[in-house]
Amino acid sequence: MKGNIEFIRIVAVVLIAFTHTRHEIDNGVFYTLFEIVPTFGTSILSVISGYLFWKYTKSNKNIFNKKVSTLLVPYLIANIVVVIPSILLLKLFNIDILNRLEFDWQLITEGVLALNEPPINPPTYFIRDIFVIYSVIAVLINRNYKLLIFLIPLAIFGKLILRYDVLILFLAGIAYANWDVKLNKIATIISFIAACIIFYLFLPSYIKIPFALLLFTLIISIDFKFPQTGGYSYLLHLYHSPIIVVCYPFIKTIVYNPIVNVFIQVIISALIVFFLFLLTRRFKVLKILSGSR
């Protein structure tokens, strides 16, 4: 894996972590830094996913089986480990941390399966959508029609894709990977800058699409060494949100500065996940949590 890919992936995941911090900052520079800028993280990951698929796995006939272990299993674990303590807290201590979910079958249909909305562990909706995209690819390219048993009911009783910008940027990543050797990098960068300006003026709600492509193009054009952080960044993506939810009540009793508080939330989640990452290196059976990364 190129160092620039590893770098942009870990940066994107850290940005995503900021989107799930708790604070009451509602204006100014730090509102932009904590609420607006981090939303580009998932967009960047979507481009990377499409790029890596086309570059490294498009010819793999067993791609779906691999994605079950690298996407579906970690996704299910990351949501089930949040559902179980949520039920216990409610039953034993009458503490309700479910927020938007009801204490009924919705815990399974939406909290875990995410038929119509993000699951109980919100950032993992991206993993869910990417897995569905790979399932569709397996049907169309590998002719694995058995997957229609899963895809058709999902489309009927829920949403096939929760966020279609993920699909759009995944396809954009494929397009970039297919034509990157033919692209004039300077012309491509200028085109994406122009697209960002146009979207900002006329379609501001969708500016993440050209901006993610611009950022990806800028970084992918620079080849540099960077440690392989795939396993760690994946675990951080999967588990930062529940860690922040658990730690925030304690952090706010100690750290009163709202800006410092936000950074502490991200730092603590990053440190706890790093400890979890070390455990997966020490006990190989735990690598199932990160899809064997």
KOLKEMAR-900005 format. One line per 3 residues: for each residue z, y, x of N, C-alpha, C. Coordinates in steps of 0.05 Angstrom, whole numbers. Layout:
Z/Y/X/Z/Y/X/Z/Y/X | ...
# end
This chain:
0/-24/17/0/0/0/0/25/17 | -17/44/11/-18/68/27/8/84/24 | 15/98/46/39/114/45/39/136/25
15/147/20/13/169/0/19/159/-28 | 10/135/-34/16/123/-60/46/119/-64 | 59/108/-43/88/104/-45/102/130/-49
93/150/-34/106/177/-36/103/189/-63 | 79/190/-74/75/202/-100/89/187/-122 | 91/160/-119/105/144/-139/135/150/-140
148/152/-117/176/158/-117/182/186/-126 | 164/205/-119/168/232/-129/165/233/-160 | 146/219/-170/141/218/-199/166/206/-214
178/185/-203/201/173/-215/225/192/-214 | 229/206/-192/251/225/-190/247/247/-211 | 222/256/-215/217/276/-235/224/265/-263
217/240/-268/224/228/-294/254/227/-298 | 269/222/-276/298/221/-278/309/248/-288 | 297/270/-279/306/296/-287/302/301/-317
282/288/-328/277/292/-357/299/280/-374 | 315/263/-363/336/250/-379/364/259/-372 | 366/281/-356/392/293/-350/402/308/-375
428/312/-375/441/326/-397/449/354/-388 | 442/374/-403/449/402/-396/443/420/-420 | 453/444/-419/448/464/-440/432/488/-430
418/484/-408/401/505/-398/376/507/-415 | 371/530/-427/348/532/-446/329/555/-439 | 331/566/-415/311/586/-407/313/591/-377
294/606/-367/294/613/-339/280/592/-321 | 283/597/-295/270/581/-275/280/552/-276 | 306/549/-278/316/521/-277/310/506/-303
306/520/-325/296/506/-349/268/494/-343 | 251/510/-330/225/501/-323/226/477/-304 | 244/479/-284/247/457/-264/259/432/-276
277/435/-295/291/411/-306/277/399/-331 | 262/416/-346/251/406/-371/220/405/-372 | 207/422/-358/177/423/-360/164/408/-336
171/416/-312/159/403/-289/163/373/-289 | 187/362/-295/191/333/-294/173/317/-313 | 163/330/-335/147/316/-354/120/307/-342
113/317/-319/88/309/-306/91/282/-292 | 116/273/-289/121/248/-274/107/224/-286 | 109/220/-312/96/197/-325/66/199/-324
56/224/-326/27/228/-324/16/219/-297 | 31/225/-276/22/218/-249/23/187/-246 | 45/175/-256/47/146/-255/24/132/-270
15/144/-291/-7/132/-307/-33/132/-291 | -38/154/-276/-62/155/-259/-60/134/-237 | -36/132/-224/-32/112/-203/-37/84/-213
-27/78/-237/-29/51/-248/-59/43/-251 | -75/62/-262/-103/56/-265/-117/53/-238 | -110/70/-220/-122/70/-193/-116/43/-179
-91/35/-180/-83/10/-166/-95/-15/-180 | -97/-13/-206/-110/-36/-220/-139/-39/-210 | -154/-18/-209/-182/-20/-202/-186/-27/-172
-168/-17/-156/-171/-22/-127/-162/-50/-119 | -141/-60/-132/-129/-84/-121/-127/-108/-140 | -129/-104/-166/-124/-127/-184/-145/-132/-205
-166/-117/-206/-186/-120/-227/-199/-147/-227 | -202/-160/-204/-215/-186/-202/-196/-209/-205 | -171/-204/-209/-151/-225/-211/-152/-238/-239
-159/-263/-240/-162/-277/-265/-135/-282/-279 | -114/-282/-263/-87/-288/-274/-71/-262/-276 | -85/-240/-280/-72/-214/-281/-51/-212/-302
-56/-224/-326/-37/-222/-348/-11/-237/-340 | -13/-261/-329/11/-276/-322/28/-260/-302 | 14/-247/-284/29/-231/-264/43/-208/-277
30/-195/-297/42/-172/-310/65/-180/-328 | 66/-204/-337/89/-214/-353/114/-212/-335 | 111/-221/-310/134/-221/-292/141/-194/-281
120/-178/-276/125/-152/-264/129/-129/-283 | 121/-132/-308/124/-111/-328/141/-120/-352 | 133/-141/-366/147/-149/-391/176/-158/-386
180/-175/-367/207/-186/-363/226/-163/-354 | 219/-147/-334/237/-124/-327/242/-105/-350 | 221/-100/-366/224/-83/-389/244/-93/-409
241/-119/-416/260/-131/-435/288/-131/-425 | 292/-138/-399/319/-138/-388/331/-110/-389 | 315/-90/-381/325/-62/-379/333/-51/-406
322/-62/-428/330/-53/-455/352/-70/-467 | 351/-96/-462/372/-113/-472/399/-107/-460 | 399/-100/-434/425/-93/-421/436/-67/-431
420/-51/-446/431/-27/-458/439/-33/-487 | 424/-50/-501/430/-57/-529/458/-71/-530 | 463/-90/-513/487/-106/-514/512/-89/-512
515/-73/-491/540/-56/-490/541/-36/-512 | 518/-27/-522/518/-8/-545/531/-21/-570 | 524/-46/-574/535/-61/-597/565/-66/-593
573/-73/-568/601/-78/-562/618/-53/-565 | 608/-30/-556/623/-5/-558/627/3/-587 | 606/-2/-603/608/5/-632/627/-14/-646
625/-40/-641/642/-60/-655/671/-59/-646 | 676/-55/-620/703/-57/-609/718/-30/-610 | 703/-8/-605/716/18/-601/706/39/-621
687/31/-638/675/50/-657/662/74/-643 | 651/69/-620/637/90/-604/607/85/-608 | 594/105/-620/565/102/-627/548/118/-607
534/103/-589/517/117/-570/487/111/-576 | 482/101/-600/455/93/-607/437/116/-613 | 449/139/-620/434/163/-626/414/158/-649
388/157/-642/367/156/-662/363/129/-675 | 376/108/-665/373/81/-675/396/73/-694 | 389/57/-714/409/47/-733/419/20/-723
444/14/-732/456/-11/-724/447/-33/-743 | 422/-41/-740/410/-62/-757/387/-74/-741 | 367/-85/-757/344/-97/-743/328/-78/-726
333/-52/-731/319/-31/-716/326/-33/-686 | 349/-44/-680/357/-48/-652/338/-66/-638 | 327/-85/-653/307/-104/-641/279/-93/-643
271/-85/-668/243/-76/-672/237/-51/-657 | 255/-32/-655/250/-7/-641/266/-5/-615 | 291/-14/-615/307/-12/-591/297/-29/-568
286/-52/-574/276/-70/-553/245/-72/-554 | 234/-78/-577/205/-82/-578/189/-56/-580 | 203/-34/-588/190/-8/-589/164/-9/-605
165/-18/-629/141/-21/-646/129/7/-652 | 146/26/-657/135/52/-666/146/76/-650 | 166/72/-634/178/94/-619/190/84/-593
196/102/-574/208/93/-549/232/75/-553 | 236/56/-535/259/37/-538/286/50/-533 | 307/35/-534/334/46/-530/337/57/-502
323/46/-483/322/57/-456/296/73/-454 | 296/99/-461/272/114/-467/250/114/-446 | 256/118/-420/233/119/-401/217/94/-398
228/72/-408/213/46/-405/190/44/-425 | 187/64/-442/163/63/-460/138/62/-444 | 138/74/-420/115/74/-402/108/45/-394
129/30/-387/125/2/-380/113/-14/-403 | 123/-8/-427/113/-21/-451/84/-15/-455 | 76/10/-453/48/18/-458/30/6/-436
38/6/-412/22/-5/-390/18/-35/-394 | 39/-48/-403/36/-77/-408/16/-82/-431 | 17/-66/-451/-3/-69/-473/-31/-64/-463
-34/-44/-446/-61/-38/-435/-71/-61/-419 | -54/-73/-403/-62/-97/-387/-68/-120/-406 | -54/-122/-428/-60/-144/-447/-88/-140/-459
-95/-115/-466/-122/-110/-476/-143/-116/-455 | -137/-108/-430/-155/-114/-408/-160/-144/-406 | -138/-160/-408/-140/-189/-406/-157/-200/-428
-157/-188/-452/-174/-197/-474/-203/-190/-469 | -208/-165/-460/-235/-156/-457/-249/-166/-433 | -234/-169/-411/-247/-176/-385/-243/-206/-379
-218/-216/-383/-213/-244/-377/-216/-262/-401 | -223/-250/-424/-228/-266/-448/-204/-283/-456 | -180/-272/-452/-156/-285/-459/-149/-279/-488
-164/-291/-507/-163/-284/-535/-137/-292/-548 | -121/-309/-535/-95/-316/-546/-77/-292/-549 | -82/-272/-532/-65/-248/-533/-69/-232/-559
-90/-237/-574/-94/-224/-599/-72/-231/-619 | -59/-254/-615/-37/-262/-632/-14/-242/-628 | -12/-230/-605/8/-209/-599/-2/-181/-606
-27/-176/-599/-37/-148/-602/-43/-140/-631 | -54/-159/-647/-61/-152/-675/-36/-146/-691 | -15/-162/-691/9/-155/-706/22/-129/-696
20/-124/-670/31/-99/-659/16/-75/-671 | -11/-77/-672/-27/-56/-684/-22/-52/-714 | -16/-74/-728/-12/-73/-757/15/-62/-764
36/-72/-751/64/-66/-758/76/-43/-741 | 61/-35/-720/72/-14/-703/49/2/-691 | 53/13/-668/33/28/-654/24/12/-629
-2/9/-626/-12/-6/-603/-3/9/-577 | -7/35/-577/1/51/-554/19/73/-564 | 42/77/-552/60/98/-561/51/126/-552
40/127/-528/31/153/-517/3/149/-507 | -17/160/-521/-45/156/-513/-53/172/-488 | -36/191/-480/-42/204/-455/-38/185/-431
-21/165/-435/-18/144/-415/-44/129/-411 | -56/121/-434/-82/107/-433/-104/124/-421 | -105/149/-429/-126/167/-419/-124/170/-389
-100/174/-379/-96/178/-350/-99/151/-335 | -92/129/-347/-97/103/-335/-127/99/-331 | -143/106/-351/-172/104/-349/-183/124/-329
-170/148/-327/-179/167/-307/-173/157/-279 | -151/143/-276/-145/130/-250/-165/109/-242 | -175/94/-262/-196/74/-257/-221/88/-249
-229/109/-263/-253/124/-256/-252/135/-228 | -229/146/-220/-226/157/-194/-229/135/-172 | -216/113/-177/-217/90/-158/-245/80/-155
-261/80/-177/-288/70/-177/-307/88/-161 | -303/114/-164/-322/133/-152/-311/149/-129 | -287/143/-119/-274/160/-99/-291/163/-73
-305/141/-65/-321/143/-41/-345/161/-44 | -353/165/-69/-377/182/-75/-370/211/-81 | -344/215/-86/-336/242/-94/-334/261/-71
-342/285/-75/-337/306/-56/-309/317/-62 | -290/313/-43/-262/319/-49/-258/348/-55 | -271/366/-40/-267/394/-45/-277/402/-73
-301/392/-80/-312/398/-106/-294/386/-128 | -284/362/-124/-266/350/-143/-241/366/-148 | -229/375/-126/-204/391/-128/-209/417/-142
-232/430/-135/-239/455/-149/-243/451/-179 | -256/428/-185/-261/422/-213/-235/418/-229 | -216/404/-216/-190/399/-230/-174/425/-232
-176/443/-212/-162/469/-214/-174/485/-237 | -201/484/-240/-214/498/-262/-205/486/-289 | -203/459/-289/-195/446/-314/-166/453/-321
-149/456/-301/-121/464/-306/-120/492/-319 | -137/510/-308/-137/537/-319/-147/537/-348 | -169/522/-353/-180/521/-380/-160/509/-399
-147/487/-391/-127/474/-409/-103/493/-413 | -95/508/-393/-73/526/-395/-79/548/-416 | -104/557/-416/-111/578/-434/-117/569/-463
-129/545/-465/-138/536/-492/-124/511/-502 | -114/494/-485/-101/469/-493/-76/465/-477 | -57/484/-478/-33/482/-461/-16/456/-465
-18/445/-489/-2/420/-494/-12/396/-478 | -37/398/-469/-49/375/-455/-54/381/-425 | -42/402/-415/-47/410/-387/-38/389/-367
-19/371/-376/-10/349/-358/-33/331/-349 | -54/329/-365/-76/311/-358/-91/321/-334 | -102/346/-334/-116/355/-309/-97/360/-286
-73/368/-292/-54/374/-270/-47/348/-255 | -42/326/-270/-35/301/-257/-58/291/-240 | -83/295/-250/-106/287/-234/-109/304/-209
-104/330/-212/-105/348/-188/-85/340/-167 | -60/336/-176/-39/328/-157/-45/302/-143 | -54/282/-159/-61/256/-148/-84/259/-128
-104/275/-134/-127/278/-116/-118/291/-90 | -100/311/-91/-90/325/-67/-75/305/-49 | -58/289/-61/-41/272/-44/-56/247/-35
-73/236/-52/-88/212/-44/-108/218/-21 | -115/243/-18/-134/251/3/-121/252/30 | -94/252/31/-80/253/56/-68/226/62
-76/214/84/-66/187/91/-42/191/110 | -19/182/103/4/185/120/23/161/116 | 41/157/135/59/134/133/83/142/116
92/123/100/115/128/83/127/100/77 | 154/98/78/166/71/73/158/60/46 | 156/33/45/151/20/20/175/22/1
172/36/-20/195/41/-38/190/31/-66 | 170/13/-69/162/3/-95/184/-9/-111 | 200/-27/-98/222/-40/-112/243/-20/-121
250/-2/-103/271/18/-110/261/37/-131 | 237/48/-129/227/67/-148/225/54/-176 | 218/29/-177/215/15/-202/243/12/-215
263/4/-200/290/2/-210/301/29/-219 | 294/50/-204/303/77/-212/290/85/-239 | 265/78/-242/251/84/-267/265/69/-290
272/44/-286/282/27/-307/311/34/-315 | 327/43/-295/356/44/-301/369/72/-298 | 354/92/-290/367/118/-287/378/129/-313
364/125/-335/373/137/-360/400/126/-370 | 403/100/-372/430/90/-380/452/97/-361 | 446/99/-335/466/107/-316/475/136/-321
456/153/-326/462/181/-332/478/183/-358 | 471/168/-378/486/168/-403/515/161/-399 | 520/141/-382/548/131/-377/563/151/-360
549/162/-340/563/179/-320/568/207/-329 | 550/218/-346/552/246/-353/579/255/-364 | 592/240/-382/618/249/-392/638/253/-370
637/237/-349/656/240/-327/647/263/-308 | 621/266/-304/611/287/-286/618/315/-298 | 615/318/-324/619/345/-335/648/353/-335
667/335/-332/695/342/-329/703/351/-301 | 684/346/-282/690/353/-254/672/376/-245 | 646/374/-252/627/394/-243/620/413/-266
628/438/-263/624/457/-285/598/473/-283 | 588/476/-259/563/490/-256/540/474/-267 | 526/484/-288/506/468/-301/483/459/-283
476/476/-264/453/470/-246/462/447/-227 | 485/451/-215/495/430/-197/500/404/-212 | 509/406/-237/514/383/-254/489/366/-257
466/379/-262/441/365/-265/434/349/-240 | 436/363/-217/429/349/-192/448/326/-186 | 474/329/-193/493/308/-189/486/284/-206
477/288/-230/469/266/-248/447/250/-235 | 427/263/-224/404/249/-212/413/235/-186 | 430/249/-170/439/237/-145/455/212/-150
473/213/-169/490/190/-175/473/167/-185 | 454/172/-203/437/151/-213/421/139/-190 | 411/156/-172/395/146/-149/412/129/-131
438/137/-126/455/121/-109/463/94/-121 | 469/94/-147/476/69/-161/452/50/-161 | 429/61/-166/405/44/-166/399/34/-137
405/50/-117/401/41/-90/419/17/-84 | 444/18/-94/462/-5/-91/451/-29/-105 | 440/-25/-129/428/-47/-144/404/-58/-128
389/-40/-116/366/-49/-100/375/-66/-77 | 397/-58/-64/407/-74/-41/416/-102/-51 | 428/-103/-75/436/-129/-86/411/-147/-90
389/-135/-99/365/-151/-103/353/-161/-77 | 359/-147/-55/350/-157/-29/369/-179/-19 | 395/-176/-26/414/-196/-17/413/-222/-34
410/-219/-60/409/-242/-78/381/-243/-91 | 364/-260/-80/336/-260/-88/332/-265/-118 | 350/-278/-131/347/-283/-160/347/-257/-175
360/-236/-164/360/-211/-178/335/-195/-176 | 316/-204/-160/291/-191/-158/275/-192/-184 | 284/-208/-202/272/-209/-229/274/-182/-242
295/-167/-235/299/-140/-246/277/-121/-239 | 266/-124/-216/244/-106/-207/217/-120/-207 | 215/-141/-222/189/-155/-223/181/-166/-196
200/-175/-181/196/-188/-154/186/-168/-133 | 188/-142/-139/180/-122/-119/200/-121/-97
# end
